[in-house]
């Protein structure tokens, strides 16, 4: 059980709902994004930061995905 429950998609502020929907489309879940949505300013800042990393990052996309999978497995998370 999560220490901080994610909001339901209907509880997410309209201003950041599209970020949750995009996370759902990309990874099949938006639970993490909906948890950050409890504070829309934080969610927007995190999204901007992640977008900059994706644009400016130097790690090969295949390696980045393998790292994500390994982290999910180590934390017993569905990915």
Residue, then its C-alpha position, 0 to 999 in steps of 0.5 A: x500500500x502506498x504511503x501517499x495515495x495517488x489521486x483518481x484521474x477525476x480528482x486531478x486538477x484540469x491544468x495538469x490532467x494532460x500530464x497524467x494522461x500522457x504518462x498513462x499513454x506512455x507507460x500504462x500507469x500514471x500512479x506516480x504522476x497522479x501522486x505528484x498531482x497532489x501539488x500541481x506546481x511540483x508536477x509541472x516542475x518535474x515534467x519540465x525537468x524530465x523533458x529537459x533530461x529527455x532532450x539534453x540527456x546523453x544516455x542511449x535511449x535503449x540503455x535508459x529503458x533498460x535502467x528503468x526496467x531494472x529499477x522497477x524490478x528491484x522495487x517490485x513495481x509493475x512497469 
